[in-house]
Amino acid sequence: MTQKVAVLGTGKIGEALVSGMIESGWAPADLLVTARRRERADELRARHGVTPVTNAEAAKTADTLILTVKPQDMGTLLEELAPHVPADRLIISGAAGIPTAFFEERLAPGTPVVRVMTNTPALVDEAMSVISAGTHATADHLTHTEEIFGAVGKTLRVPESQQDACTALSGSGPAYFFYLVEAMTDAGILLGLPRDKAHDLIVQSAIGAAKMLRDSGEHPVRLRENVTSPAGTTINAIRELENHGVRAALIAALEAARDRSRELASGTKD
């Protein structure tokens, strides 16, 4: 790896990306980071051996800029970067809901932009990162982006028109599973189990089920049917889930997340 990459606004996800890149073979000397607080920048240098710089310095020296600030801060960051970003820099945005056109309008004409929606499992190198090309991004830019985000999990290319749906499914997805584990843990307590034992039972079951989904190649319906014996415990539980409209609620929840992503893209804040 010889290209210099700068991560701007290096929070938890940005640091996970830096760590994953180093583990995948990137030299720390080729990685630049920016942070609001000097203490945070010094911490990143000590922990990973990367070089803290200002946003302007990153724009002038890095070949690829990965913007990981919050969506509401992106406009201000682009105002700061625009005078210093040549049109041959690759801009990778990790901000939910912001289209590539937002960046193209504020940077030099022809600047390549790639939009990425990753998720918090990047912290354990199990992210799902969805990648879309802007107007001027080439296949090489997409491949380069895949090399970077492949260091912390799996990547998938989609048209940008599908990004809002992907944000609803995988970007917010971990929260739905945490919510489900929380509810099942409460159920375990109601059924008489100590919280720690209920938690362990559910988490290990979730890990095992996820691996079966990933590795078996079976449809989830088939895997569910394999657990569902006639007149058994599982079918009784599933009947209650259906009676309470859990499937419909999940669909409605994901539609709401997609709609909010669209609102963020249009500039709606409330």
Buried (B, 14 or more C-beta within 10 A) or exposed (E): BEEBBBBBBBBEBBBBBBBBBBEBEBEEEBBBBBBEEEEBBEBBBEEBEBBBBBBBBBBBEBBBBBBBBEBEEBEEBBEBBBEBBEEEBBBBBBBBBBBBBBBBEBBEEEBBBBBBBBBBBBBEBBBBBBBBBBEBBEEEBBEBBBBBBBBBBBBBBBEBEBBBBBBBBBBBBBEBEEEBBEEBBEEBBEEEBEEEEBBBBBEEEBEEBEEBEEEEEEEEEEBEEEEBEEEEEEBEEBEEEEEEEEEEEEEEBBEEBBEBBBBBBEEEEE
